[in-house]
Amino acid sequence: MKKNDLIVLLAVLLFLAPFILFEDVLSLYKTYNSAYPYLLSFIKFAILATFGEVIGLRIRTGSYYEKGFGILPRAIVWGFL
């Protein structure tokens, strides 16, 4: 496992930790998810699908980022899809 892989794994764990550790964060998420389902679906799909593409890039090239890859435009397109 490369150093970058460990950093990405730790970043994912840090991103998910508040939802697991703090009940208030999870209830706030559920409240917003029921109040704004389309907005939250856009955000979730943009994050998850783009992260999938980044992992695919890592498998293909060995790097999480490549010049011209365009992470933000991909996230916006995935969010609308």
GIPE-V764715 format. One line per field, one symbol per residue. ss: DSSP state (H for helix, E for strand, C for the rest). phi: phi as a letter, one per 20 degrees, with the letter a starting at -180 (. if undefined). burial: I if it has 24 or more other ideal C-beta (glycine too) atoms within 12 Angstrom, else O. A space follows every 50 residues. Layout:
ss->???
phi->???
burial->???
This chain:
ss->CCHHHHHHHHHHHHHHHHHHHCHHHHHHHHHHHHHCHHHHHHHHHHHHHH HHHHHHHHHHHCCCCCCCCCHHHHHHHHHHC
phi->.ffffffffffffffegffeedfffffffffffeecfffffgffffffff ffffffffffdnceccgnfmfffffffffff
burial->OOOOOOOOOOOOOOOOOOOOOOOOOOOOOOOOOOOOOOOOOOOOOIIOII OOIIOOIOOOOOOIOOOOOOOOOIIOOIOOO
